[in-house]
Amino acid sequence: MKSNGRNISLTPYDDIFSTEESRAESMRETIKDIPLADLYPFKDHPFKVADDERMQETVESVKEHGVLVPGIARPRPEGGYEIISGHRRKRASELAGKETMPVIVRDLDDDAAVIIMVDSNLQRENILPSERSKAYKMKMDALKRQGTRTDLTSCQIGTKLRTDEKVADGTGDSARTVQRFIRLTQLEQPLLDMVDEKKIAMNPAVELSYLKPNEQKQLLEAIDLEQATPSLSQAQRMKKFSQEGRLTFDVTDAILSEEKKPPETSIILIGDRIRKYFPKSFTPAQMEQTIIKLLERWCRSRQQSQER
């Protein structure tokens, strides 16, 4: 039996546009005031949140004005939200006595979340080497998983950026510097802490990152014993001995115990040569102060003579 068409059901005009509006609404980013208890830190977040002077300034701003820039978070499968950007703002809100914080909620996969988390935090000042190294490594791994070219050793020029170049883009660091920071992730944590504390400089730290874990532990023992840290040349020799399979504790300690040559810019004043110019009662500190004052006077005299 043929249908006469009278039973055809058409979607009402208002329902069509309501559906389109709801689709558009679902595509928009929404800012929500989310309870602080429902905001969780990003997994393996590499940036430290310290209750320092800058944090106190942020706390005062939050007390007076609230959180002016919303954080970014994504829903967690187990409930609540994972912070992608805004860990310091959350901490400041806690210290300011707030119960909620404005957050932009986005549905992001793991790799996209890592990239946004790293990029948003790298804009901060005073980032520690350990923070930068771990952040670069996380972003590098995320970009690799997204299918970006991963050849770190190739220097061929092509139309497609290497992964290290993409990580470096917008950071102010070169691709080579990115690679060097990522090398620091191979350091044992106590050695990495010494880099943060400026007890070990960047160049020797990169060389030390090639030592095996047990060799790095031997180095830490030698550092404690000698109360000294490696120079660049010492670190390079340790790396060479390691590659040859000959870096024992005794070798490490022997290298570290060597007397380091002073930098070329250093000036050493021999006590006997300058002592005769000062009263016997003068201490080394008094002699140093007198020398500095005389040099300042000499510098002013030269400037005045040049202005004439």
Helices and strands as residue ranges (DSSP letters): H 13-27, E 30-35, G 36-38, E 39-40, H 53-65, E 71-75, E 81-85, H 87-95, E 100-105, H 110-121, H 129-145, H 163-168, H 175-183, G 184-186, H 189-196, H 202-208, H 213-226, H 232-243, H 249-256, H 271-275, H 284-307
